[in-house]
Amino acid sequence: MGRVKEDYRSLTGPQKAAIMMLSLGEEHSVKIFSMMDDEEIKEVSQIMANLGTVSSSIVERLFVEFADAISNTGSLVGSYDTTERLLMKSLGKDRVASIMEEIRGPAGRTMWDKLGNVNEQVLANYLKNEYPQTVAVVLSKIKGDHGARVLSLLPEGFAMEVIMRMLHMEAVQKEVLDGVEKTLRTEFMSNLARTARRDAHEMMADIFNNLDRNTEARFMGALEERNRESAEKIKQLMFTFEDLVRIDTQGIQTLLRHVEKDKLGLALKGANDPLKDLFFKNMSERAGKMLREDMEALGPVRLREVDEAQTIIVVLAKELANSGQIVISEGKEDDELIY
């Protein structure tokens, strides 16, 4: 079996891409492969198959270079904003708005397909400020299961108004449907796309959050030597298991309803006392006692298993925060709660 040279400078771009794909693991690599065309997949796959043994120093150097490059964009930047400005020079405003919404918005061929990919909490938060008749039209156009979840999240009195409109709704005129669709396209979807954009440091913070502790510490240390400013920005943006203390009482209770109890017990085995107390005081006495017994029954556990459980809970907390179900304070004085 062949062996990649130890001299990092001799690696080609495709070789670096192949090493990166192997390092990311199956779950993430599959997602990236799905976005590549057949020729790209063939080229990278061929190189992957012939890489042979790659030393850990090569892998570490590659990740540091990647983190450094993505944290320091060069003079040529391809982004939504630069693309939109370029299109505005040759196309009409309405045409550009339509094109940008298509490439920014959640996946889907039509507006109604796209709404089916929007989290129900986010959609409900928008629709609760619309007219009941408008909401009735929207719910009549999306899938029943999704519509049911959205309806259940609307204020009860408002939801009943929507139900009554749906029960007495006749065939919707095309002009009305086009108007609702245009409003959703220009207001809701475009705003959703803008709020979903992240800068390079946020992207790297998410990647670092999903590394195990040893790998994260190694890469962060190397990045600090190369670019201390970027390393500090990434640290500030990272959300760790210990940062769960920034969630209020109601948020912790929401998190407890969604988390798997065996994962929680494993994660808390490696938590500090304040964080343990935060979870236990938001549980019933009986539930807390059972969790403590489960944790004791686990006995000694591997650090890797604790890290994995904590990562799962952190990802879940961020998903709940993104959907508006919990609030994670920034840890500043202005964010402190007064009871």
JOLINDA-V595294 format. One record per residue. NEAR is the number of other ideal C-beta (glycine too) atoms within 8 Angstrom. Layout:
# JOLINDA-V595294
near->NEAR
near->NEAR
This chain:
# JOLINDA-V595294
near->4
near->6
near->6
near->13
near->6
near->7
near->5
near->9
near->4
near->5
near->11
near->5
near->5
near->9
near->11
near->10
near->10
near->12
near->15
near->11
near->12
near->10
near->9
near->8
near->6
near->5
near->6
near->8
near->11
near->8
near->8
near->10
near->9
near->6
near->5
near->8
near->5
near->5
near->6
near->8
near->10
near->8
near->9
near->13
near->8
near->8
near->12
near->10
near->6
near->7
near->13
near->8
near->7
near->9
near->8
near->5
near->8
near->13
near->11
near->11
near->9
near->14
near->11
near->12
near->8
near->9
near->14
near->12
near->7
near->10
near->13
near->8
near->5
near->5
near->3
near->4
near->7
near->5
near->6
near->10
near->6
near->9
near->11
near->10
near->8
near->8
near->11
near->9
near->5
near->5
near->7
near->5
near->6
near->6
near->8
near->12
near->11
near->9
near->10
near->14
near->13
near->7
near->8
near->11
near->12
near->8
near->6
near->12
near->3
near->6
near->10
near->10
near->10
near->13
near->14
near->10
near->8
near->10
near->7
near->10
near->10
near->11
near->11
near->11
near->8
near->9
near->12
near->9
near->4
near->9
near->5
near->11
near->7
near->11
near->13
near->12
near->13
near->13
near->12
near->10
near->8
near->11
near->6
near->5
near->6
near->11
near->11
near->8
near->9
near->14
near->11
near->7
near->8
near->13
near->6
near->6
near->6
near->10
near->11
near->8
near->9
near->14
near->9
near->9
near->12
near->10
near->6
near->6
near->9
near->4
near->3
near->9
near->6
near->6
near->6
near->9
near->11
near->8
near->8
near->11
near->10
near->8
near->10
near->12
near->13
near->9
near->8
near->9
near->15
near->14
near->8
near->12
near->13
near->8
near->6
near->7
near->7
near->6
near->6
near->8
near->11
near->9
near->10
near->13
near->12
near->9
near->9
near->12
near->11
near->7
near->9
near->8
near->8
near->6
near->8
near->10
near->8
near->9
near->14
near->12
near->8
near->10
near->15
near->9
near->6
near->7
near->10
near->7
near->6
near->14
near->11
near->8
near->10
near->16
near->8
near->6
near->9
near->9
near->10
near->8
near->11
near->8
near->10
near->13
near->8
near->9
near->12
near->9
near->6
near->7
near->12
near->13
near->9
near->11
near->15
near->11
near->6
near->7
near->10
near->6
near->8
near->7
near->11
near->14
near->12
near->12
near->14
near->12
near->10
near->9
near->11
near->6
near->6
near->7
near->13
near->10
near->8
near->11
near->12
near->10
near->6
near->9
near->10
near->5
near->6
near->6
near->8
near->10
near->8
near->8
near->14
near->9
near->8
near->11
near->10
near->7
near->6
near->9
near->5
near->2
near->10
near->5
near->8
near->7
near->9
near->13
near->11
near->9
near->12
near->13
near->11
near->11
near->15
near->14
near->9
near->11
near->14
near->10
near->8
near->13
near->11
near->7
near->9
near->7
near->7
near->12
near->7
near->12
near->11
near->6
near->6
near->7
near->4
near->4
near->9
near->7
near->6
near->3
near->2
